[in-house]
Amino acid sequence: MSNLLKNCPTYVINLTERNDKKKYIEKLFNKQKIKFEFYRPIKNESNPRKGCLESHLHLIKNAIKNNYEKILIFDITNLSLANNASLNFSLFIIKTKRPIKIA
């Protein structure tokens, strides 16, 4: 594993109504021995893009609160469970030596 990801808190964004994707990720990540936590928001029906942004901001704010230097986020909202599905992820490096303000 890369030193960049060593001891990196890892989160998976998974909408509450998609238990099929939750089970898929649990099986996949456990097989690879990847430690992770789910963040399971309720789908924002009126503005999905805003819901996506709010999910990422929630996890980033939590990282700042806990003084994490970095977090890894897998957003599986658009994951297809078809063959050869790929996972989208974002790695956030958080500089905690100076105050960060997120509205």
N, C-alpha and C positions, 0 to 999 in steps of 0.2 A: 504494500500500500504506500502511496506517495506520502512523504513527510507533510505535505500541505494538508492532507486529509486526516492525518493521524490525530486521534482524539478530537475529531470535528463532530459537534452535534449535528445529527442528520434527521431531517424531518420530511415526511411525505404528506403533501396536501391531497386529501381524498374526500370528496363530497359525501355527506352522510348517507345519501340514498344509493351510493355505489358500493355495496358490500362485495360485489363480485370482484371489483378492482382491489379492494382491501385484501381479500383472500389471496389474490394473485400475487400481490406485493409481499405479503407475509411469507408466502411459500418461497418466492424468489430471493428475498433478502435473507431469510433465515438459512436457506441453502448456502448462500455466500457468506454467512456469518457477519452480516452487516447490522450493526446496532442502529436502531432508528426509533422514532416516535411518529405516530400519526397526528396530523392536525386535520380535524374533520368539520369544516364549516358547512353551513346550510347554503344551498345554491341561491344566489341572488338572481331570481327570475327576471326582474325588471332591467338589470344591468350586469350581465355576466363579467364584463371587463372590469368593472368597479369591484365586484366580488373577488376577482383574481388579485387585483392590486391590494385590497384590504387583507387578504390572506397572507400575502408576502409581507406586508407592513406589520401585521400582527407578530409574525415570527421574527422579523428584524428587531422590532421593539423589545420583544422578549429576550433576544440575544443581548441587546444593549443593557437591559435591566440586570441580566445575569453575568455581565462582563465577559461574554464570549468574544474571542478574537475573530472567529469565523463560524459560519454555519453552512450546511449544505441542504438545499431544498430541492426535492423532487416533486414536481407538480404533475400528478397523474390524471388531472381532470380530462385531458384530451387523449389519454392513452387508449389505443385500440387493443383489444385482447386478441386480435387476429394474429396469425403466424408472423414471426419476425417483427413484432412490435418493438419500438424503441422508446426509451424513457428520456424525457426532457428534464434537465436539471439546471439549477443555478447555484453557484458558489459565491457567497458574500463574504468578503474580507472586511471586518469591522475594526476601525481604528478607535480604540477606547481611551487613548491618552488625551484626547480633547473632546469637549462636549459635542454631541450630535443631537440636533433637534429635528424631530420628525413631527410634523403637524398632525 
